[in-house]
Amino acid sequence: MPILKYVIIDQKGFPGKNCAAAILAKQRNGQFAWSALPSQFPVKGKTVTITQYTVPQGLQLPPKGTGLYFAINCF
């Protein structure tokens, strides 16, 4: 069972066939930085599903009502 699963939709579609993703995560020094997820995620139509089965280093789920930020790069 995944611990993190998000479906991202782009009405115009994504370029390429795969996407890499990163999350904004808290580092040991207390600052926030982008941390790449260790997988690539396939583009299916106009969607990319980010599924993570292990906790990425530095990921702390934000309090309810606070955003979780992703960056994706498709190729």
Biopython code that builds the backbone (N, CA, C, O; Angstrom):
import numpy as np
from Bio.PDB.StructureBuilder import StructureBuilder

atoms = [
    (1, "MET", "N", (0.844, -1.174, 0.000)),
    (1, "MET", "CA", (0.000, 0.000, 0.000)),
    (1, "MET", "C", (0.892, 1.241, 0.000)),
    (1, "MET", "O", (1.813, 1.345, 0.810)),
    (2, "PRO", "N", (0.620, 2.177, -0.905)),
    (2, "PRO", "CA", (1.458, 3.382, -0.955)),
    (2, "PRO", "C", (1.218, 4.286, 0.249)),
    (2, "PRO", "O", (0.118, 4.338, 0.799)),
    (3, "ILE", "N", (2.266, 4.992, 0.641)),
    (3, "ILE", "CA", (2.129, 5.968, 1.721)),
    (3, "ILE", "C", (1.811, 7.345, 1.165)),
    (3, "ILE", "O", (1.368, 8.233, 1.893)),
    (4, "LEU", "N", (2.040, 7.513, -0.129)),
    (4, "LEU", "CA", (1.818, 8.794, -0.783)),
    (4, "LEU", "C", (1.344, 8.502, -2.202)),
    (4, "LEU", "O", (2.002, 7.771, -2.942)),
    (5, "LYS", "N", (0.211, 9.066, -2.579)),
    (5, "LYS", "CA", (-0.293, 8.866, -3.935)),
    (5, "LYS", "C", (-1.046, 10.115, -4.351)),
    (5, "LYS", "O", (-2.050, 10.492, -3.746)),
    (6, "TYR", "N", (-0.534, 10.752, -5.408)),
    (6, "TYR", "CA", (-1.162, 11.948, -5.946)),
    (6, "TYR", "C", (-1.303, 11.791, -7.449)),
    (6, "TYR", "O", (-0.395, 11.289, -8.111)),
    (7, "VAL", "N", (-2.420, 12.212, -7.984)),
    (7, "VAL", "CA", (-2.649, 12.214, -9.415)),
    (7, "VAL", "C", (-2.626, 13.666, -9.864)),
    (7, "VAL", "O", (-3.392, 14.491, -9.366)),
    (8, "ILE", "N", (-1.740, 13.975, -10.812)),
    (8, "ILE", "CA", (-1.609, 15.328, -11.339)),
    (8, "ILE", "C", (-2.153, 15.314, -12.760)),
    (8, "ILE", "O", (-1.782, 14.465, -13.570)),
    (9, "ILE", "N", (-3.032, 16.258, -13.051)),
    (9, "ILE", "CA", (-3.687, 16.331, -14.352)),
    (9, "ILE", "C", (-3.313, 17.644, -15.022)),
    (9, "ILE", "O", (-3.334, 18.704, -14.396)),
    (10, "ASP", "N", (-2.973, 17.561, -16.300)),
    (10, "ASP", "CA", (-2.718, 18.741, -17.114)),
    (10, "ASP", "C", (-3.635, 18.660, -18.325)),
    (10, "ASP", "O", (-3.508, 17.742, -19.134)),
    (11, "GLN", "N", (-4.547, 19.598, -18.460)),
    (11, "GLN", "CA", (-5.527, 19.560, -19.548)),
    (11, "GLN", "C", (-4.883, 19.577, -20.931)),
    (11, "GLN", "O", (-5.469, 19.077, -21.892)),
    (12, "LYS", "N", (-3.690, 20.144, -21.042)),
    (12, "LYS", "CA", (-2.993, 20.186, -22.328)),
    (12, "LYS", "C", (-2.120, 18.952, -22.543)),
    (12, "LYS", "O", (-1.630, 18.731, -23.650)),
    (13, "GLY", "N", (-1.919, 18.148, -21.504)),
    (13, "GLY", "CA", (-1.058, 16.972, -21.591)),
    (13, "GLY", "C", (0.367, 17.300, -21.185)),
    (13, "GLY", "O", (0.774, 18.461, -21.167)),
    (14, "PHE", "N", (1.106, 16.270, -20.865)),
    (14, "PHE", "CA", (2.503, 16.422, -20.448)),
    (14, "PHE", "C", (3.423, 16.086, -21.612)),
    (14, "PHE", "O", (3.122, 15.192, -22.403)),
    (15, "PRO", "N", (4.541, 16.794, -21.723)),
    (15, "PRO", "CA", (5.502, 16.423, -22.763)),
    (15, "PRO", "C", (6.231, 15.145, -22.349)),
    (15, "PRO", "O", (6.477, 14.933, -21.161)),
    (16, "GLY", "N", (6.568, 14.317, -23.285)),
    (16, "GLY", "CA", (7.337, 13.113, -22.990)),
    (16, "GLY", "C", (6.492, 11.970, -22.469)),
    (16, "GLY", "O", (5.263, 12.035, -22.458)),
    (17, "LYS", "N", (7.178, 10.921, -22.037)),
    (17, "LYS", "CA", (6.511, 9.701, -21.588)),
    (17, "LYS", "C", (6.691, 9.418, -20.106)),
    (17, "LYS", "O", (5.976, 8.589, -19.543)),
    (18, "ASN", "N", (7.640, 10.096, -19.466)),
    (18, "ASN", "CA", (7.905, 9.902, -18.041)),
    (18, "ASN", "C", (8.122, 11.243, -17.359)),
    (18, "ASN", "O", (8.480, 12.234, -17.995)),
    (19, "CYS", "N", (7.898, 11.250, -16.061)),
    (19, "CYS", "CA", (8.146, 12.448, -15.265)),
    (19, "CYS", "C", (8.967, 12.067, -14.033)),
    (19, "CYS", "O", (8.822, 10.975, -13.484)),
    (20, "ALA", "N", (9.815, 12.975, -13.620)),
    (20, "ALA", "CA", (10.503, 12.870, -12.350)),
    (20, "ALA", "C", (9.824, 13.880, -11.428)),
    (20, "ALA", "O", (9.264, 14.873, -11.894)),
    (21, "ALA", "N", (9.873, 13.628, -10.137)),
    (21, "ALA", "CA", (9.197, 14.519, -9.193)),
    (21, "ALA", "C", (10.095, 14.832, -8.004)),
    (21, "ALA", "O", (10.997, 14.068, -7.659)),
    (22, "ALA", "N", (9.824, 15.963, -7.399)),
    (22, "ALA", "CA", (10.509, 16.366, -6.176)),
    (22, "ALA", "C", (9.461, 16.941, -5.232)),
    (22, "ALA", "O", (8.417, 17.426, -5.667)),
    (23, "ILE", "N", (9.749, 16.880, -3.949)),
    (23, "ILE", "CA", (8.870, 17.468, -2.936)),
    (23, "ILE", "C", (9.662, 18.493, -2.142)),
    (23, "ILE", "O", (10.881, 18.394, -2.008)),
    (24, "LEU", "N", (8.955, 19.463, -1.628)),
    (24, "LEU", "CA", (9.580, 20.457, -0.765)),
    (24, "LEU", "C", (9.621, 19.844, 0.631)),
    (24, "LEU", "O", (8.580, 19.647, 1.259)),
    (25, "ALA", "N", (10.825, 19.544, 1.114)),
    (25, "ALA", "CA", (10.976, 18.820, 2.377)),
    (25, "ALA", "C", (11.878, 19.589, 3.339)),
    (25, "ALA", "O", (12.773, 20.328, 2.928)),
    (26, "LYS", "N", (11.619, 19.394, 4.618)),
    (26, "LYS", "CA", (12.413, 20.037, 5.655)),
    (26, "LYS", "C", (13.730, 19.285, 5.829)),
    (26, "LYS", "O", (13.735, 18.063, 5.974)),
    (27, "GLN", "N", (14.825, 20.001, 5.815)),
    (27, "GLN", "CA", (16.151, 19.421, 5.959)),
    (27, "GLN", "C", (16.557, 19.398, 7.431)),
    (27, "GLN", "O", (15.868, 19.964, 8.280)),
    (28, "ARG", "N", (17.664, 18.749, 7.725)),
    (28, "ARG", "CA", (18.142, 18.641, 9.115)),
    (28, "ARG", "C", (18.441, 19.993, 9.747)),
    (28, "ARG", "O", (18.340, 20.152, 10.963)),
    (29, "ASN", "N", (18.807, 20.961, 8.923)),
    (29, "ASN", "CA", (19.126, 22.292, 9.454)),
    (29, "ASN", "C", (17.882, 23.157, 9.654)),
    (29, "ASN", "O", (17.982, 24.323, 10.035)),
    (30, "GLY", "N", (16.691, 22.567, 9.391)),
    (30, "GLY", "CA", (15.444, 23.287, 9.595)),
    (30, "GLY", "C", (14.964, 24.057, 8.383)),
    (30, "GLY", "O", (13.833, 24.542, 8.360)),
    (31, "GLN", "N", (15.813, 24.173, 7.380)),
    (31, "GLN", "CA", (15.441, 24.863, 6.149)),
    (31, "GLN", "C", (14.681, 23.905, 5.238)),
    (31, "GLN", "O", (14.761, 22.687, 5.398)),
    (32, "PHE", "N", (13.950, 24.460, 4.291)),
    (32, "PHE", "CA", (13.241, 23.646, 3.313)),
    (32, "PHE", "C", (14.016, 23.633, 2.004)),
    (32, "PHE", "O", (14.584, 24.644, 1.592)),
    (33, "ALA", "N", (14.031, 22.472, 1.357)),
    (33, "ALA", "CA", (14.715, 22.328, 0.069)),
    (33, "ALA", "C", (13.980, 21.265, -0.739)),
    (33, "ALA", "O", (13.255, 20.438, -0.188)),
    (34, "TRP", "N", (14.179, 21.302, -2.052)),
    (34, "TRP", "CA", (13.571, 20.301, -2.919)),
    (34, "TRP", "C", (14.336, 18.996, -2.798)),
    (34, "TRP", "O", (15.564, 18.975, -2.884)),
    (35, "SER", "N", (13.600, 17.901, -2.597)),
    (35, "SER", "CA", (14.187, 16.562, -2.522)),
    (35, "SER", "C", (13.569, 15.706, -3.622)),
    (35, "SER", "O", (12.351, 15.537, -3.682)),
    (36, "ALA", "N", (14.422, 15.171, -4.487)),
    (36, "ALA", "CA", (13.934, 14.352, -5.597)),
    (36, "ALA", "C", (13.403, 13.018, -5.087)),
    (36, "ALA", "O", (14.002, 12.405, -4.204)),
    (37, "LEU", "N", (12.295, 12.574, -5.634)),
    (37, "LEU", "CA", (11.792, 11.242, -5.344)),
    (37, "LEU", "C", (12.604, 10.256, -6.177)),
    (37, "LEU", "O", (13.028, 10.594, -7.282)),
    (38, "PRO", "N", (12.830, 9.048, -5.674)),
    (38, "PRO", "CA", (13.754, 8.130, -6.338)),
    (38, "PRO", "C", (13.200, 7.394, -7.556)),
    (38, "PRO", "O", (13.862, 6.490, -8.066)),
    (39, "SER", "N", (12.040, 7.740, -8.026)),
    (39, "SER", "CA", (11.433, 7.011, -9.138)),
    (39, "SER", "C", (11.089, 7.950, -10.280)),
    (39, "SER", "O", (11.094, 9.172, -10.129)),
    (40, "GLN", "N", (10.791, 7.352, -11.424)),
    (40, "GLN", "CA", (10.190, 8.072, -12.535)),
    (40, "GLN", "C", (8.759, 7.583, -12.637)),
    (40, "GLN", "O", (8.466, 6.434, -12.306)),
    (41, "PHE", "N", (7.869, 8.447, -13.093)),
    (41, "PHE", "CA", (6.451, 8.137, -13.122)),
    (41, "PHE", "C", (5.935, 8.277, -14.550)),
    (41, "PHE", "O", (6.140, 9.316, -15.178)),
    (42, "PRO", "N", (5.268, 7.245, -15.073)),
    (42, "PRO", "CA", (4.825, 7.290, -16.472)),
    (42, "PRO", "C", (3.662, 8.249, -16.687)),
    (42, "PRO", "O", (2.787, 8.402, -15.834)),
    (43, "VAL", "N", (3.678, 8.891, -17.852)),
    (43, "VAL", "CA", (2.573, 9.740, -18.283)),
    (43, "VAL", "C", (1.520, 8.820, -18.893)),
    (43, "VAL", "O", (1.836, 7.985, -19.740)),
    (44, "LYS", "N", (0.286, 8.971, -18.468)),
    (44, "LYS", "CA", (-0.825, 8.203, -19.033)),
    (44, "LYS", "C", (-1.900, 9.200, -19.452)),
    (44, "LYS", "O", (-2.630, 9.738, -18.619)),
    (45, "GLY", "N", (-1.983, 9.433, -20.752)),
    (45, "GLY", "CA", (-2.924, 10.433, -21.246)),
    (45, "GLY", "C", (-2.522, 11.809, -20.759)),
    (45, "GLY", "O", (-1.429, 12.288, -21.059)),
    (46, "LYS", "N", (-3.406, 12.442, -20.006)),
    (46, "LYS", "CA", (-3.145, 13.779, -19.470)),
    (46, "LYS", "C", (-2.863, 13.739, -17.973)),
    (46, "LYS", "O", (-2.993, 14.754, -17.288)),
    (47, "THR", "N", (-2.473, 12.553, -17.458)),
    (47, "THR", "CA", (-2.222, 12.423, -16.025)),
    (47, "THR", "C", (-0.859, 11.795, -15.734)),
    (47, "THR", "O", (-0.301, 11.059, -16.548)),
    (48, "VAL", "N", (-0.353, 12.109, -14.560)),
    (48, "VAL", "CA", (0.827, 11.472, -13.988)),
    (48, "VAL", "C", (0.438, 11.112, -12.564)),
    (48, "VAL", "O", (-0.049, 11.962, -11.817)),
    (49, "THR", "N", (0.648, 9.867, -12.185)),
    (49, "THR", "CA", (0.354, 9.441, -10.825)),
    (49, "THR", "C", (1.662, 9.253, -10.077)),
    (49, "THR", "O", (2.490, 8.423, -10.450)),
    (50, "ILE", "N", (1.838, 10.028, -9.022)),
    (50, "ILE", "CA", (3.022, 9.927, -8.174)),
    (50, "ILE", "C", (2.660, 8.969, -7.038)),
    (50, "ILE", "O", (1.778, 9.248, -6.226)),
    (51, "THR", "N", (3.352, 7.850, -7.001)),
    (51, "THR", "CA", (3.100, 6.847, -5.973)),
    (51, "THR", "C", (4.414, 6.547, -5.277)),
    (51, "THR", "O", (5.406, 6.217, -5.927)),
    (52, "GLN", "N", (4.425, 6.659, -3.971)),
    (52, "GLN", "CA", (5.634, 6.432, -3.188)),
    (52, "GLN", "C", (5.325, 5.412, -2.105)),
    (52, "GLN", "O", (4.352, 5.552, -1.364)),
    (53, "TYR", "N", (6.175, 4.369, -2.017)),
    (53, "TYR", "CA", (5.947, 3.297, -1.050)),
    (53, "TYR", "C", (6.834, 3.402, 0.187)),
    (53, "TYR", "O", (6.611, 2.694, 1.169)),
    (54, "THR", "N", (7.832, 4.272, 0.149)),
    (54, "THR", "CA", (8.674, 4.521, 1.319)),
    (54, "THR", "C", (8.677, 6.020, 1.581)),
    (54, "THR", "O", (8.404, 6.814, 0.681)),
    (55, "VAL", "N", (8.978, 6.396, 2.785)),
    (55, "VAL", "CA", (8.978, 7.811, 3.152)),
    (55, "VAL", "C", (10.248, 8.472, 2.614)),
    (55, "VAL", "O", (11.352, 8.076, 2.986)),
    (56, "PRO", "N", (10.105, 9.471, 1.746)),
    (56, "PRO", "CA", (11.291, 10.194, 1.270)),
    (56, "PRO", "C", (11.965, 10.916, 2.433)),
    (56, "PRO", "O", (11.294, 11.417, 3.335)),
    (57, "GLN", "N", (13.287, 10.966, 2.403)),
    (57, "GLN", "CA", (14.035, 11.619, 3.473)),
    (57, "GLN", "C", (13.580, 13.055, 3.639)),
    (57, "GLN", "O", (13.493, 13.797, 2.660)),
    (58, "GLY", "N", (13.291, 13.450, 4.857)),
    (58, "GLY", "CA", (12.902, 14.817, 5.161)),
    (58, "GLY", "C", (11.420, 15.096, 5.021)),
    (58, "GLY", "O", (10.959, 16.178, 5.387)),
    (59, "LEU", "N", (10.654, 14.130, 4.492)),
    (59, "LEU", "CA", (9.220, 14.383, 4.306)),
    (59, "LEU", "C", (8.495, 14.321, 5.637)),
    (59, "LEU", "O", (8.543, 13.322, 6.353)),
    (60, "GLN", "N", (7.835, 15.400, 5.940)),
    (60, "GLN", "CA", (6.937, 15.454, 7.084)),
    (60, "GLN", "C", (5.630, 15.985, 6.545)),
    (60, "GLN", "O", (5.578, 17.092, 6.010)),
    (61, "LEU", "N", (4.577, 15.207, 6.681)),
    (61, "LEU", "CA", (3.298, 15.676, 6.179)),
    (61, "LEU", "C", (2.915, 16.947, 6.908)),
    (61, "LEU", "O", (3.005, 17.009, 8.134)),
    (62, "PRO", "N", (2.495, 17.951, 6.180)),
    (62, "PRO", "CA", (2.137, 19.218, 6.810)),
    (62, "PRO", "C", (0.836, 19.082, 7.585)),
    (62, "PRO", "O", (0.062, 18.155, 7.346)),
    (63, "PRO", "N", (0.593, 19.998, 8.511)),
    (63, "PRO", "CA", (-0.675, 19.980, 9.243)),
    (63, "PRO", "C", (-1.860, 20.099, 8.287)),
    (63, "PRO", "O", (-1.735, 20.663, 7.201)),
    (64, "LYS", "N", (-2.983, 19.574, 8.690)),
    (64, "LYS", "CA", (-4.189, 19.625, 7.874)),
    (64, "LYS", "C", (-4.466, 21.069, 7.442)),
    (64, "LYS", "O", (-4.391, 21.996, 8.248)),
    (65, "GLY", "N", (-4.785, 21.236, 6.168)),
    (65, "GLY", "CA", (-5.059, 22.563, 5.638)),
    (65, "GLY", "C", (-3.834, 23.272, 5.079)),
    (65, "GLY", "O", (-3.943, 24.377, 4.546)),
    (66, "THR", "N", (-2.647, 22.632, 5.200)),
    (66, "THR", "CA", (-1.409, 23.201, 4.683)),
    (66, "THR", "C", (-1.032, 22.458, 3.412)),
    (66, "THR", "O", (-1.225, 21.244, 3.332)),
    (67, "GLY", "N", (-0.506, 23.149, 2.428)),
    (67, "GLY", "CA", (-0.162, 22.529, 1.154)),
    (67, "GLY", "C", (1.039, 21.610, 1.220)),
    (67, "GLY", "O", (1.917, 21.769, 2.067)),
    (68, "LEU", "N", (1.064, 20.649, 0.316)),
    (68, "LEU", "CA", (2.216, 19.789, 0.089)),
    (68, "LEU", "C", (2.670, 20.114, -1.328)),
    (68, "LEU", "O", (1.881, 19.979, -2.264)),
    (69, "TYR", "N", (3.906, 20.533, -1.512)),
    (69, "TYR", "CA", (4.355, 21.062, -2.790)),
    (69, "TYR", "C", (5.178, 20.040, -3.569)),
    (69, "TYR", "O", (6.097, 19.424, -3.031)),
    (70, "PHE", "N", (4.832, 19.873, -4.842)),
    (70, "PHE", "CA", (5.536, 19.002, -5.776)),
    (70, "PHE", "C", (6.078, 19.829, -6.921)),
    (70, "PHE", "O", (5.509, 20.855, -7.294)),
    (71, "ALA", "N", (7.170, 19.373, -7.463)),
    (71, "ALA", "CA", (7.671, 19.895, -8.734)),
    (71, "ALA", "C", (7.852, 18.672, -9.632)),
    (71, "ALA", "O", (8.379, 17.649, -9.194)),
    (72, "ILE", "N", (7.419, 18.778, -10.878)),
    (72, "ILE", "CA", (7.620, 17.659, -11.796)),
    (72, "ILE", "C", (8.321, 18.137, -13.049)),
    (72, "ILE", "O", (8.158, 19.279, -13.478)),
    (73, "ASN", "N", (9.106, 17.243, -13.630)),
    (73, "ASN", "CA", (9.819, 17.507, -14.874)),
    (73, "ASN", "C", (9.565, 16.310, -15.775)),
    (73, "ASN", "O", (9.971, 15.191, -15.461)),
    (74, "CYS", "N", (8.896, 16.545, -16.891)),
    (74, "CYS", "CA", (8.544, 15.445, -17.794)),
    (74, "CYS", "C", (9.459, 15.463, -19.011)),
    (74, "CYS", "O", (9.853, 16.518, -19.509)),
    (75, "PHE", "N", (9.780, 14.269, -19.469)),
    (75, "PHE", "CA", (10.712, 14.136, -20.589)),
    (75, "PHE", "C", (10.348, 12.936, -21.442)),
    (75, "PHE", "O", (11.020, 12.659, -22.436)),
]
sb = StructureBuilder()
sb.init_structure("model")
sb.init_model(0)
sb.init_chain("A")
sb.init_seg("    ")
for serial, (resi, resn, name, xyz) in enumerate(atoms, 1):
    if name == "N":
        sb.init_residue(resn, " ", resi, " ")
    sb.init_atom(name, np.array(xyz, "f"), 0.0, 1.0, " ", f" {name:<3s}", serial, name[0])
structure = sb.get_structure()
